[in-house]
Amino acid sequence: MPPVIAIVGKSESGKTTLIEKLVRELKSRGYRVATIKHAAQGMSFDAPDKDSWRHIQAGSEATAVSSPDRMVLIKPVTRDMSLDEIVRFFGEDYDIILAEGFKQDNAPKIEVYRKEVGPPIGDTKKLIAIVTDENLEIKTRQFSLEDTKGLADLLEQGFLRAPGERVSLYINSIPISLGSFPKEMVANIVLALASSLKGVGEVSSLEIFLRREHKPEQEGR
């Protein structure tokens, strides 16, 4: 899966502004960037009596609204989804994903801090940098609010890999970390299988999905 970086901070600290700047800077360097926004208060894209709303009310597990210039997927959920679960809907066609919020998630994080909105969050897991308007007495690497290029350098050097082959494995919807040997082995096996199929030309991307229905154990065995 693409590397995911969460941009965290208190309300009005400037998280959205920082993401806008980072997206522009990373795009200018040739990277494909996607973003995710966490809305703690809920949201609605399908108003009552709209066709998409009627689809969901009828029992559809998910519905998409598509037009010539954009597509919106609407999927009712019963709980707050994890960042990894959301990222799976994006697929693999991105070099990096920037997420706004998700401070409790396990993803690496950059905190945005402004003196006027109160002290830093504190006790943030996997904090790799803090973007601040004043010098703080902390060991975490600090960047000024205007040093977008320096922050992009940090992401480029630490998380963005040169374009090349990417292999991702999910088991039971959980991303599995692969070392170089198992990654190469999986890729070679799957590519050999695909290449043996009739009508398959050069393979530039390949997706496999498997769902196994759970069969309850019979009583008395």
C-alpha positions as CSV (number, residue, x, y, z in Angstrom):
1,M,0.0,0.0,0.0
2,P,1.2,3.6,-0.5
3,P,2.8,5.3,2.4
4,V,0.3,7.2,4.6
5,I,1.1,10.3,6.6
6,A,-1.4,11.7,9.1
7,I,-1.4,15.5,9.5
8,V,-2.7,16.2,13.1
9,G,-3.2,19.2,15.3
10,K,-5.8,21.2,17.2
11,S,-8.7,22.9,15.5
12,E,-7.8,26.0,13.5
13,S,-4.0,25.1,13.7
14,G,-3.7,25.0,9.9
15,K,-3.9,21.3,9.0
16,T,-5.8,21.8,5.8
17,T,-3.5,24.7,4.7
18,L,-0.4,22.5,5.3
19,I,-2.0,19.6,3.3
20,E,-2.7,22.0,0.4
21,K,0.9,23.2,0.3
22,L,2.3,19.7,0.5
23,V,0.0,18.4,-2.2
24,R,1.2,21.2,-4.6
25,E,4.9,20.7,-3.7
26,L,4.8,16.9,-4.0
27,K,2.8,17.1,-7.3
28,S,5.4,19.5,-8.6
29,R,8.0,16.8,-8.0
30,G,6.1,14.3,-10.0
31,Y,4.4,12.3,-7.3
32,R,0.8,11.2,-7.3
33,V,-0.9,12.3,-4.1
34,A,-4.2,11.4,-2.6
35,T,-5.8,12.8,0.6
36,I,-8.2,11.7,3.3
37,K,-10.2,14.0,5.7
38,H,-11.5,12.6,9.0
39,A,-14.9,14.2,9.9
40,A,-15.5,13.5,13.6
41,Q,-19.0,15.1,13.5
42,G,-20.3,13.0,10.6
43,M,-21.2,14.0,7.1
44,S,-23.8,13.5,4.4
45,F,-23.5,13.5,0.6
46,D,-26.8,11.9,-0.2
47,A,-29.8,14.1,0.6
48,P,-33.2,12.5,1.2
49,D,-35.1,11.7,-2.1
50,K,-31.9,11.8,-4.1
51,D,-31.4,8.7,-6.2
52,S,-28.3,7.7,-4.2
53,W,-30.2,8.1,-1.0
54,R,-33.0,5.9,-2.3
55,H,-30.5,3.2,-3.3
56,I,-29.0,3.1,0.2
57,Q,-32.5,3.1,1.8
58,A,-33.4,0.1,-0.4
59,G,-30.6,-1.8,1.1
60,S,-27.6,-1.3,-1.2
61,E,-24.3,-2.0,0.6
62,A,-22.7,0.9,-1.3
63,T,-23.5,3.2,-4.2
64,A,-21.5,5.5,-6.5
65,V,-22.5,8.7,-8.2
66,S,-20.6,9.2,-11.4
67,S,-20.4,12.1,-13.8
68,P,-18.0,13.0,-16.6
69,D,-15.6,14.8,-14.2
70,R,-15.8,13.0,-10.9
71,M,-17.1,10.0,-8.9
72,V,-18.3,9.8,-5.3
73,L,-18.6,6.5,-3.5
74,I,-21.2,6.4,-0.6
75,K,-20.9,3.4,1.7
76,P,-22.8,3.3,5.0
77,V,-20.7,2.1,8.0
78,T,-21.5,1.1,11.5
79,R,-18.2,2.4,13.1
80,D,-15.4,4.7,12.6
81,M,-13.1,3.0,10.0
82,S,-9.4,2.8,10.5
83,L,-7.0,4.6,8.2
84,D,-5.8,1.3,6.7
85,E,-9.4,0.3,5.9
86,I,-10.1,3.6,4.1
87,V,-6.8,3.5,2.2
88,R,-7.9,0.1,0.7
89,F,-10.7,1.9,-1.2
90,F,-8.1,4.1,-2.9
91,G,-6.2,1.2,-4.4
92,E,-2.5,1.4,-5.2
93,D,-2.4,4.1,-7.9
94,Y,-0.8,6.7,-5.7
95,D,2.7,7.4,-4.4
96,I,1.6,8.9,-1.0
97,I,-1.6,9.5,0.9
98,L,-1.9,12.5,3.2
99,A,-4.6,12.1,5.9
100,E,-6.0,15.0,7.9
101,G,-6.8,13.9,11.4
102,F,-6.6,10.3,12.7
103,K,-4.4,11.3,15.6
104,Q,-5.2,7.9,17.3
105,D,-4.1,5.9,14.3
106,N,-0.8,4.1,14.0
107,A,0.3,6.0,10.9
108,P,3.4,8.3,11.0
109,K,2.3,11.8,11.9
110,I,3.2,15.4,11.4
111,E,1.7,17.9,13.9
112,V,0.7,21.4,13.1
113,Y,1.2,23.7,16.1
114,R,0.3,27.4,16.5
115,K,1.0,29.2,19.7
116,E,-2.4,31.0,19.6
117,V,-4.4,27.8,19.6
118,G,-2.8,26.2,22.6
119,P,0.0,23.8,23.5
120,P,0.9,20.8,21.2
121,I,-1.2,17.7,21.5
122,G,1.5,15.8,23.3
123,D,1.9,12.0,23.6
124,T,1.3,11.5,19.9
125,K,2.3,8.1,18.6
126,K,4.8,8.0,15.7
127,L,5.3,11.8,15.5
128,I,8.0,12.4,12.9
129,A,7.9,16.2,12.7
130,I,6.1,19.2,14.1
131,V,5.3,22.3,12.0
132,T,5.4,25.3,14.3
133,D,5.4,29.1,14.6
134,E,7.8,29.1,17.5
135,N,10.8,27.1,18.6
136,L,9.9,24.3,21.0
137,E,12.1,22.5,23.5
138,I,11.5,19.0,22.1
139,K,13.6,16.4,20.3
140,T,11.2,16.0,17.4
141,R,12.3,17.6,14.2
142,Q,10.7,21.0,13.7
143,F,9.8,23.0,10.6
144,S,8.5,26.5,10.2
145,L,5.0,27.0,8.8
146,E,6.5,28.2,5.5
147,D,9.1,25.5,5.1
148,T,7.0,23.3,2.8
149,K,10.0,22.3,0.7
150,G,11.9,21.1,3.7
151,L,8.9,19.0,4.9
152,A,8.5,17.6,1.4
153,D,12.2,16.7,1.5
154,L,11.6,14.8,4.7
155,L,8.7,12.8,3.2
156,E,10.6,12.2,0.0
157,Q,13.7,10.9,1.7
158,G,11.9,8.8,4.4
159,F,8.8,7.5,2.8
160,L,8.6,8.0,-1.0
161,R,10.4,5.4,-3.0
162,A,11.6,5.7,-6.6
163,P,9.0,4.6,-9.2
164,G,9.2,0.9,-9.7
165,E,7.5,-2.4,-8.9
166,R,5.1,-2.4,-5.9
167,V,3.7,-5.5,-4.4
168,S,0.9,-5.3,-1.7
169,L,-0.7,-8.1,0.2
170,Y,-3.9,-8.0,2.3
171,I,-5.2,-10.9,4.3
172,N,-8.5,-10.6,6.0
173,S,-8.4,-6.9,5.0
174,I,-5.2,-6.3,6.9
175,P,-2.1,-5.1,5.1
176,I,0.8,-7.6,5.4
177,S,4.3,-6.3,5.5
178,L,6.6,-8.1,3.1
179,G,10.3,-8.3,3.1
180,S,12.3,-8.3,-0.2
181,F,12.4,-12.1,-0.6
182,P,8.7,-12.9,0.0
183,K,7.7,-9.8,-2.1
184,E,9.8,-11.1,-5.0
185,M,8.5,-14.6,-4.5
186,V,4.8,-13.5,-4.5
187,A,5.4,-11.3,-7.6
188,N,7.1,-14.1,-9.5
189,I,4.5,-16.7,-8.8
190,V,1.5,-14.5,-9.6
191,L,3.2,-13.1,-12.8
192,A,4.0,-16.6,-14.0
193,L,0.4,-17.7,-13.4
194,A,-1.0,-14.7,-15.3
195,S,1.5,-15.0,-18.2
196,S,0.4,-18.6,-18.7
197,L,-3.2,-17.6,-19.3
198,K,-4.4,-17.4,-22.9
199,G,-4.7,-13.9,-24.3
200,V,-2.7,-12.2,-21.6
201,G,0.0,-9.8,-23.0
202,E,2.5,-7.7,-21.0
203,V,1.4,-7.3,-17.4
204,S,1.8,-3.8,-16.0
205,S,-0.6,-4.3,-13.0
206,L,-2.5,-7.2,-11.6
207,E,-5.1,-7.6,-8.9
208,I,-6.4,-10.8,-7.3
209,F,-9.3,-11.0,-4.9
210,L,-10.3,-14.1,-2.9
211,R,-13.2,-14.4,-0.5
212,R,-13.8,-17.7,1.4
213,E,-17.1,-18.2,3.1
214,H,-16.8,-19.3,6.7
215,K,-18.3,-22.7,7.2
216,P,-19.4,-23.4,10.8
217,E,-18.2,-26.6,12.3
218,Q,-20.9,-29.3,12.4
219,E,-22.0,-30.4,15.8
220,G,-20.9,-33.8,17.0
221,R,-17.6,-33.8,15.3
